[in-house]
Amino acid sequence: MSNLPSRLKQIRTELGLSLEQIAEELISKGVKITSRTIYAYESTERPPALPYLQALIDYYEVNPEWLLSNRGEMFYSEVSKKSVPANIDISNMIYIPLLDMTTSAGHGSLINDDRILTKEFISFTKTWLSKLKLTSEKYLLGFTVKGDSMQGDINDGDIIIVNTQYTNLSTDGTFAVNIDDQMYVKILQRMPGNKVQVISKNTKYAPFIVDLSTDHFKIIGKVIWSGGEKDVC
């Protein structure tokens, strides 16, 4: 599956434009951009800025659904335009880095490195997300879940949004945690003596208690949203 930077390069290649040419065309339309900046977007040196993504949609009729999620056609025709909401505004979107729990096993610097280097994002509108996050979006990370320990609530392959600002267990809840350099999603329940009970939704996994002061257990953040494919009757 292609990622956002590669899709940006695909668009430019399909248009038959060099870095310099697309920069010149956009500058002539009032977009502040340089060919070096576009190269940085395409090569994953830096995440693409919203004005650039909006310009591709506005001036080159790029299908926003394809641009953001690789669904549908690269460009939309007059017919397919009718299926795109007229009030779609990409500048009202927030892009959260989407990481894989199996490859983002470490804590701290490893997670931060993954955030910078990731090539995939999950997008939400600012208005909708403001009801969930209760913090700056810079603290938010998305993860693709692996495993069945939370089956029935958060299933294998689901996506979760984690608020990494919540690393102190002030209240019970569902958290992304690091146990012996492996990432999991678990229900945490505070216990006396600076301890926490770690609970799985799937009853085949027995709960256990850990000391919060141990180096083998770290709280990455609180799960504030989860979603994925559900069984259809």
C-alpha positions as CSV (number, residue, x, y, z in Angstrom):
1,M,0.0,0.0,0.0
2,S,1.4,3.4,-0.9
3,N,2.0,6.0,1.7
4,L,1.2,9.7,1.6
5,P,4.7,10.9,0.4
6,S,4.7,8.4,-2.4
7,R,1.2,9.5,-3.4
8,L,2.4,13.1,-3.6
9,K,5.2,12.1,-6.0
10,Q,2.7,10.0,-8.0
11,I,0.5,13.0,-8.5
12,R,3.4,15.2,-9.8
13,T,4.6,12.4,-12.0
14,E,1.1,11.8,-13.5
15,L,0.9,15.5,-14.2
16,G,4.2,15.4,-16.0
17,L,5.7,18.2,-13.9
18,S,9.2,18.5,-12.4
19,L,9.6,19.8,-8.8
20,E,10.5,23.2,-10.2
21,Q,7.5,23.3,-12.6
22,I,4.9,22.4,-10.0
23,A,6.4,24.9,-7.6
24,E,6.2,27.6,-10.2
25,E,2.6,26.8,-11.1
26,L,1.5,26.9,-7.5
27,I,3.4,30.1,-6.8
28,S,1.6,31.8,-9.8
29,K,-1.6,30.8,-8.0
30,G,-0.6,32.4,-4.8
31,V,0.7,29.4,-2.9
32,K,3.9,29.9,-1.0
33,I,6.0,26.9,-1.8
34,T,9.5,26.0,-3.1
35,S,10.7,23.0,-5.1
36,R,13.0,22.1,-2.2
37,T,10.0,22.0,0.2
38,I,8.0,19.7,-2.2
39,Y,11.0,17.4,-2.5
40,A,11.1,17.2,1.4
41,Y,7.4,16.3,1.4
42,E,7.9,13.5,-1.2
43,S,11.1,12.1,0.4
44,T,9.6,12.0,3.9
45,E,12.1,14.6,5.2
46,R,9.1,16.5,6.7
47,P,5.3,15.9,6.8
48,P,3.4,17.8,4.1
49,A,1.8,21.1,5.1
50,L,-2.0,21.5,4.8
51,P,-1.8,24.4,2.3
52,Y,0.1,22.2,-0.2
53,L,-2.4,19.3,0.1
54,Q,-5.3,21.7,-0.3
55,A,-3.6,23.3,-3.4
56,L,-3.3,19.8,-5.0
57,I,-7.0,19.3,-4.5
58,D,-8.0,22.8,-5.6
59,Y,-5.8,23.3,-8.6
60,Y,-5.2,19.8,-9.9
61,E,-8.5,18.2,-9.0
62,V,-6.8,15.5,-6.9
63,N,-9.4,13.3,-5.2
64,P,-9.0,14.0,-1.5
65,E,-10.1,10.5,-0.5
66,W,-7.3,9.0,-2.6
67,L,-4.8,11.6,-1.4
68,L,-5.5,10.9,2.3
69,S,-6.4,7.2,2.3
70,N,-5.5,5.7,-1.1
71,R,-9.1,4.9,-1.9
72,G,-10.7,5.7,-5.2
73,E,-9.1,7.3,-8.2
74,M,-6.2,9.8,-8.1
75,F,-8.1,12.5,-9.9
76,Y,-11.9,13.0,-9.8
77,S,-14.0,13.5,-12.9
78,E,-17.1,15.7,-13.0
79,V,-19.2,12.7,-12.2
80,S,-17.2,11.6,-9.2
81,K,-17.0,15.2,-8.0
82,K,-20.6,15.0,-7.1
83,S,-20.0,12.2,-4.6
84,V,-17.4,14.4,-2.7
85,P,-19.0,16.7,-0.1
86,A,-19.0,20.2,-1.3
87,N,-18.0,21.5,2.1
88,I,-14.8,19.3,2.5
89,D,-12.0,21.4,3.8
90,I,-8.6,19.7,4.2
91,S,-7.4,22.7,6.3
92,N,-9.8,21.6,9.0
93,M,-8.1,18.2,9.2
94,I,-5.6,17.0,11.8
95,Y,-3.1,14.3,10.8
96,I,-2.0,11.8,13.5
97,P,1.0,9.6,12.9
98,L,-0.1,6.0,12.5
99,L,2.4,3.4,13.9
100,D,2.4,-0.4,14.0
101,M,2.4,-1.8,17.6
102,T,4.6,-4.7,16.6
103,T,7.3,-2.5,15.2
104,S,7.1,0.3,17.7
105,A,7.9,-1.9,20.7
106,G,10.3,0.5,22.5
107,H,9.3,3.4,24.7
108,G,10.4,7.0,24.8
109,S,12.9,7.8,22.1
110,L,11.9,4.9,19.9
111,I,8.3,6.1,19.9
112,N,9.4,9.7,19.2
113,D,11.6,8.5,16.3
114,D,8.7,6.5,14.8
115,R,6.5,9.6,15.1
116,I,9.0,11.6,13.0
117,L,9.8,8.9,10.4
118,T,6.3,7.5,9.9
119,K,4.9,7.6,6.4
120,E,1.3,6.9,7.3
121,F,-1.3,9.1,9.0
122,I,-4.9,8.9,10.1
123,S,-7.0,12.1,9.7
124,F,-9.8,13.6,11.7
125,T,-11.5,17.0,11.6
126,K,-10.4,19.4,14.2
127,T,-14.0,19.9,15.4
128,W,-14.7,16.2,15.9
129,L,-11.3,15.4,17.5
130,S,-11.6,18.3,19.9
131,K,-14.4,16.4,21.6
132,L,-11.9,13.6,22.4
133,K,-8.4,14.8,22.8
134,L,-8.5,17.3,25.6
135,T,-5.0,18.3,24.7
136,S,-2.7,19.4,21.8
137,E,-2.6,17.1,18.8
138,K,1.2,16.8,19.2
139,Y,0.5,14.3,22.1
140,L,-1.6,12.1,19.9
141,L,-0.4,8.8,18.2
142,G,-2.3,6.3,16.2
143,F,-1.5,2.6,16.5
144,T,-2.6,-0.5,14.5
145,V,-3.4,-3.1,17.2
146,K,-2.0,-6.6,17.0
147,G,-3.3,-9.4,19.2
148,D,-6.6,-10.6,20.8
149,S,-6.1,-9.7,24.5
150,M,-8.8,-6.9,24.2
151,Q,-11.0,-8.9,21.8
152,G,-14.6,-7.8,21.9
153,D,-13.6,-4.2,22.7
154,I,-10.5,-3.5,20.7
155,N,-9.8,-6.2,18.1
156,D,-6.8,-7.3,16.1
157,G,-6.3,-4.9,13.2
158,D,-8.2,-2.1,14.9
159,I,-6.8,1.4,15.1
160,I,-6.5,3.3,18.4
161,I,-5.7,6.9,19.2
162,V,-3.5,7.3,22.2
163,N,-3.0,10.5,24.2
164,T,0.7,10.3,25.3
165,Q,0.2,13.1,27.8
166,Y,-1.6,10.7,30.1
167,T,1.3,8.5,31.5
168,N,0.4,8.9,35.1
169,L,-2.3,6.5,36.3
170,S,-4.6,9.1,38.0
171,T,-7.7,7.2,36.9
172,D,-8.4,3.7,35.7
173,G,-8.9,3.1,32.0
174,T,-7.6,1.6,28.8
175,F,-4.0,2.3,28.1
176,A,-1.2,1.5,25.6
177,V,1.6,0.0,27.7
178,N,5.1,-1.3,27.2
179,I,5.9,-4.6,29.0
180,D,9.4,-6.0,28.5
181,D,9.8,-4.0,25.3
182,Q,6.5,-5.2,23.8
183,M,3.5,-3.0,23.3
184,Y,0.0,-4.0,24.4
185,V,-3.4,-2.4,25.0
186,K,-4.7,-3.2,28.5
187,I,-7.1,-2.1,31.1
188,L,-5.2,-0.6,34.1
189,Q,-6.6,-0.5,37.6
190,R,-4.6,1.4,40.3
191,M,-3.8,-0.7,43.4
192,P,-2.4,0.3,46.8
193,G,1.4,0.5,47.2
194,N,2.2,2.1,43.8
195,K,1.0,-1.0,42.0
196,V,-1.4,-1.6,39.1
197,Q,-3.5,-4.5,38.1
198,V,-3.2,-5.2,34.3
199,I,-6.5,-6.6,32.9
200,S,-7.3,-8.1,29.5
201,K,-10.8,-8.0,28.0
202,N,-10.3,-11.5,26.7
203,T,-10.7,-13.8,29.7
204,K,-8.2,-16.3,28.5
205,Y,-5.5,-13.9,29.7
206,A,-5.4,-13.8,33.5
207,P,-5.0,-10.4,35.1
208,F,-1.7,-9.7,36.9
209,I,-0.2,-7.0,39.1
210,V,3.0,-5.0,38.5
211,D,4.9,-2.4,40.4
212,L,4.7,1.0,38.7
213,S,8.3,1.7,39.7
214,T,9.7,-1.2,37.6
215,D,11.7,-0.4,34.5
216,H,9.9,-3.3,32.7
217,F,6.5,-1.6,32.7
218,K,5.8,1.8,31.1
219,I,2.6,3.6,30.3
220,I,2.7,5.0,26.8
221,G,-0.6,6.8,26.9
222,K,-4.4,6.5,27.4
223,V,-6.6,5.2,24.6
224,I,-9.1,7.9,23.7
225,W,-10.6,6.3,20.6
226,S,-10.7,3.0,18.8
227,G,-12.2,1.9,15.5
228,G,-12.1,-0.9,13.0
229,E,-14.0,-3.3,10.9
230,K,-16.9,-4.9,12.7
231,D,-18.8,-8.1,11.8
232,V,-21.8,-7.5,9.7
233,C,-24.9,-9.8,10.0
